[in-house]
Amino acid sequence: MEVNQQKLHELEQLCVREQPPAAMAACPLHVNCRDICGYIAAGSFNEARAVYEKSVPFPELLCRVCEQPCRGACIRGNCGDALWMRSLERAALDLGQVKAKRVFLPKRKERAAVVGGGITGLTAAMELGKKGYQVTVYEREETLWGSLGQDGQAREVLERETKKLSQYSISFRKGEEIADPASLCREYDAVAVAWGVKDQPLAVNRDSFQIEGTAMFAGGGAIEEKAGSCVDGMAQGKRLAVSVDRFLKKVSMNAGREKEGIFETTLHVRWEEEEKKDSALKEDVVLTREEAMAEAGRCLDCKCTECTDACAFMRHYKSYPKKYLREIYNNLSIAMGTRHANKMINSCTLCGQCASVCPHGLNLGETVLEARRIMVEKGKMPSSAFEFALNDLAYSNSELAFLSRCAPGSKRSDYVFFPGCQLTAAAPGTVERTYRDLLERWNEKTGLLLGCCGVTADWAGERALFAKTKEQLTRAWQQQGEPVVILACPTCYDVFQRELPQIPCLGIWEVLLQTGLPEGYVPGQKKGVIHDSCGARSHPQIRSAVRTLARQMGYRLSEERYHEKQSLCCGYGGLAPVSNPQVADEMTEQWQQEDEGLRLTYCVNCRDRMVKKDGKAVHILELLYDPQSCETRRAPTWSVRRDNRFELKRKVREEIWQEKVKKEEQMKLVYSQETETLLEERKILESDIREVLEKAQQGQRILDRTSGCYIAHRQVGNVTFWVYFREKESGVYEVVRAYSHRMTITGEGEEA
């Protein structure tokens, strides 16, 4: 997907967060009912009044006579009474005050005539006056406001509204009937006709209100078959003024005017779960402060918050997809200078939940991933962003951890078990026992393939490295005779389906449904909540198979609020724990807040991240193959995860394939729980520390006499590691403290 201006606009259209509420779209004047209600509910009547007066030319009049088309569209009407907006608007005016502001009018030399002193004509005159035009209003009667002026009760209000017109360069010619409005074009630069009920046809463009080929415009009673509503009249008056202004400025008459007047909003509002709240009002009345606050408090604050409700990443950065898209595009467009959005771009988990909850399917993660790829290709990706994860990928697919073997005694495989790097790193015993079970009960020609599917490189935007990883897996698969691959990781399954379609695949869950539960497993009546993996979001057959398997295991299942394809990300996806641990933790904590009891997972990262935050979670394969310790196993550290991969490869080679493997003794490290936490947070591996200590053994260390610790350092790759340590006995070192930085140190001295 190319991130260009056209694509950006296409994606922005899918985000409806900025679309108006249904009630606002149903109002011809687009009165911002949502903000008015919000301010009144909070007791901020001054702000509510300012919002109301911003879009209404004659607010005192309209809040008394408006026909309230908004009530019929109000979403609150689906779960209670629709809001009495006219009463709330009047309360905003009665109880709110607006600080007087000096009016600075633009000075324009053009003159405009308005024919008709009714609500449409006076609105057009008011709006043109605000724009600095000299306006003359012609009215055939001796009074203004048409039929409204005949209402004695409204006289004081109309007088105050009429007085507002005097702030502008507007004059009145009352008692003058204009039989031929076209004649005014000789005296004025533009003419807007809005008199009475139409008595002669006019060739008017209904989009621009222009009488074709002339400087004349018509609206309101000049073009309608019957008198419209007051709010319609004001709206048409505003639109007339816009057309006249554009005509006189010689700009497009139609551009950007698609949503003038009433239109259908695309805003999605979830109201089904809202509590029903009826109004204490039965009709429009003058409200007290307390009554207005109570009525406004029923407003649903109509906004589309589906993705921000679901995603902790979006809430962390306090925005929504349309703005994120713009930030990403601007970030990629910077030639020189600071790219402030880098951190945000590299913090998304790429899980796809946003697309599943968005009513229009907007997948922000796709754009984020493409942005990462572009940054990598242009050399703009910070080297520190994903280096740790990419090093881990390199280790998983190195000679130290990668393994491809046909079954013992076989030269080709019918099937090959690929557990994935994370399950191997977290639960190597479960991987071994699962493989042995497959050999015994599924197919004796089932091979084993240990390594990483390469999704780490994909998430990091490293397309070349991802391609290289896929080539490595493909060669191993071909060498085993192109067998069916049995996958134990839903993310690996997704990668194989998308990126290696030539390789036939099965999920371990599907296999277990055919073979039955492992021998010795006794189903019991237990409660559990299924947590769906991000990798299974596009694979309903995985989700279905897992649920069937869990029921066969004796679990009575319930679902999380976000489940199936809408499931929450555990925080591991997209390499968030490496690039932004805070965001990753916030995603895990959101999952944990929905405390539904024991969660059954089929992604080991989901299980371990939950357990690390003191949640209750188990992996289904561990339940089946290691039931004694599956609930008590600690989430392994980064170092333990590497060691587990190494040890599993060594163990299966020795015990299953009967190969002789040379075992190398490593120096022993001891450290406190506090230091372990520090190493984990700073992503310092025991292998990094050992490299530093190997250099220290050569005498390259200094003694800190205050603490009694030796201090040594060594550059490993792009990072320099510093270790404070004590030598307890031969080959045993106590690590007191460690840290790292990206500085290269040259010319330093040595002290033994």
Protein Blocks (a to p, Z undefined) as FASTA:
>chain_A
ZZdfklmmmmmmmpmklpccfklmmpmnlpafklmmmmmmnopaklmmmmmmmmmmblml
mmmmogolmlmmomklmnocdddfklmmmmmmmmpccddddddddddfbdcddedjbfkl
mmmmmmmmmnopacddddfbfbehijmlmmmklmmmmmmmmmmmmmpccdddehiacfbl
mlmmmmpmbdcdfedjdfbdcdddfklopaehiabdcehjllpfbdcdfklmmmmmmmmm
mmmmmmmnopafkgoplmgcjdddfbdcdfklpccdddfbfbdcdddfklmmmmmmmpgo
iacfklmmmpmklmmnopafklmmmmmmmmmmpmbdcdfklmmmmmpgolommmmmpmnl
pafklmmmmmmmmmmmnopacfklmmmmmmmmmmmmmmklgccdddehiabdfbdcdebj
klmmmmmmlmmmmmmmmmmmmomcbccddddehlmmmmnopaklmmmmmmmmmmmmmmno
paadddfbfklmmmmmmmmmmbccddfklmmmmnopaehiacddddddddddfklmmmmk
lmmmmmmmmmmnopacdddfbgcjlpccehlggolmmmommlmmmmmmmmmmmcgbjadd
fbfklmmmmmmnopacddfklmmmmmmlmmmpccddfklmmmmmmmmmmmmmmmmnopac
dddddddddddfklmmmmmmnopafklmmmmmmmmmnopacddfknopacddddehjbcc
ddddddfbghiacdfbdcdddddcehiacdZZ
